[in-house]
Every structure is written in C-alpha cells, then in structure tokens.
C-alpha cells in the first residue's frame, strides 16, 4: 500500500461490492419470510402513490400480512426525488425507529429508501454530510445501517444492486447524490412479473438507462488510471473506473438490450423480453455500480434539474419532469463521438453489439459509427428529437454546462477530459438528433 499517497498518483486496486440478488417469477412472496429471518420487528415499506395501487405493492403487502410482519407504509416518494422529498422520507424513518426497510418501486423509491435508512441510522448527521462533494461534504459512511430489501418495478436503474442514491438539489437546480457501498440494499428481489405493469414509455426510458449504464461503464477511465489513490480503503469511491469484472457485466447487459429492448417496448405481453430487461438492469447495475458512469450521466443531471414544462407520456405525475433514462440517452450520440478517440476499439465493439456492420470500419471512425448506431436505435423507438424537443434551446447551454461542472464524481471518469467549451459543444450537438 502506498505509504503516503500524493495527489495525482493513480489507484492500483478496485473492489466489487453488490447486493445479494434473488431472481424468479413470483419471488416477491418470500419477502415476509426474509423479514422474519432477519428478526425484523418494525418495518418501513416505501413506495410511491401510483405504485401503492398496483400489483407489485399488493404482492408485498400480501407477503407481509401472511407472515404477520408489523410495518408502516410511506407512499409519498417523489418520482425524480428532490432534497426536500428525501428529507420528508428521512423524517418519517427517524420517527418510526424501524429495524428494517423494504423499497418497492423504481430508482426513485429505492434511492429515497437508501437515504432514509442512512440518516435514520445516523441521526446526528447534517444532510450535506454524506452528499457527494463538491456540493456536499462527501464523508465516508461509518455507521451501521439497517437491512434494506429492494424490489425493483422498472427495468432501468439497477438501484437494487448499487450504493448510490440520486436526488435533485433544488437550490442549485442540479442533481447530485450520495455514493457509498454502505447504503447498498441487503437484498434485491428481482421479480419479472412486476415489469408487466410498466407502460410503454416507462419501459423505453428505463431501458435507455440500462443502455447508458452499460456503454458508460465499459468506456469509463480504467480504474488504474483514476487518481488520487486512497490512503484508506474506506475512501475508495463506489465509482472506480472500468475494470475487468465490471466489463463482463456491462457487455452482457448491452447484448441483452440489443436483443430485447425494442421487443419489451413494443409488446407489453412479451414476457421473455421484459424478464430479460429486468435482469439486464441488474447486470448493468453490477457493472456501473462499481465502474461508474461518465458524461451522459454527468450532463443528464442538469437536463433533469432545469426542466421547464416537459411532461412525458405515460408518467402520472403532477410536476414537470424529464425521466432519468431520457435525460441520459439524449446526449449519448454526441458523448460517444467525443470519447471514442481514447479507446476506439471499445466504442466499435459496442456499436457492433448494437447492430452496426463494422467489417470495413476504420478504427478512427469508431465514434461516428457508434453515434450513428445510437441515433438509428433512438429514431426507431420514437425518442424525442434531442434537447430542443424537450424544451431547451441554445440560450440554456451556459446553465446546462454550469450544472454539469459539479458532477465530478462521474465526469472525471470520462476517458477523455473535457473543458467547459467541450461541454457546450456536446450540449449544442444534442439539441437535435435526427
């Protein structure tokens, strides 16, 4: 171990941390037994208002009732959470003195539950203590947390496997989050039956998140080029850069997306496609949860945070929002055209998996080939034509760039460093896709 790491020296190790995962049709019925096995006496069940009426939550409630589990339900999770919605959930958790948590929903619900568990377990901490630097203090988590069982209902975020919780910091109009291995769920219950109640656009946008998780983690800066090297393993970030284990998961997830995403969107009855996308979400989560993501995600946070009036189809919400997967994928053609010069072989390999014919391709064209492949993929799936179609114009670019700059946790994992001018050019190139 380096005796005294100096700034600028690179890491020499990476660590794999994932939740336990259980997969199977109908496996949600086991959750009450899991809580009995944990000796849980007071359980917090978190979900959102829409889901509280849908089959996934009913399946969990049935299992809790059958096993006589004492629980309280919190169904006020906000889709695309904010610092305030996190704080509301944290207050509920602190008052409830729970000894276990269950999160039923998409990434918004699971992330909110992670934050509630963390701050209820660390009641003297200020909210910004654990929030990623430079917005928060980015302190390492040293307190023991309560068990958390995550039941994902979308095939997207992979939040059931990761130690990351994302929220919209309203004061700065930018997304940030908490990243620590300590907050990852104890168990992720992946029940493909839950994806059958997802509307078409939610399937699409969740799937785009999986796509970008796989592409970004596979093309991220390698772990042994990331600096500084931590002086203590507790300081090694959750997002460490691409590494040989994450690469396996990222590529496998990408192959599943290429094969099944279009089918899952177009045919809600295609159980094979939806089940495979549910698994792909977890696979990509294992990959990016340790390797990290880079520019698509870094740039997506202000795209979501600065939303004006956009309300997506199929989302039953009372506020404007750009779904996370959509905010990520709209910049993907521009981003990968930009990053490809650093590791063109990987970009070309990704393009081939997504259907490009690379037999006569030149290595220097890798970025353009991947960008064109992504554009075609998005066009086939009726995705909004760039940032202009969701309410942005060139006049918004300075604010979008300003919102990307604090996202160093992810932007520093880009294989190619970027200036403010580079970011401006990437946002401009993403205004129109087709």
Order of alpha helices (4+ residues) and beta strands (2+ residues): beta-alpha-beta-alpha-beta-alpha-beta-alpha-beta-beta-beta-beta-alpha-alpha-alpha-alpha-alpha-alpha-alpha-alpha-alpha-alpha-alpha
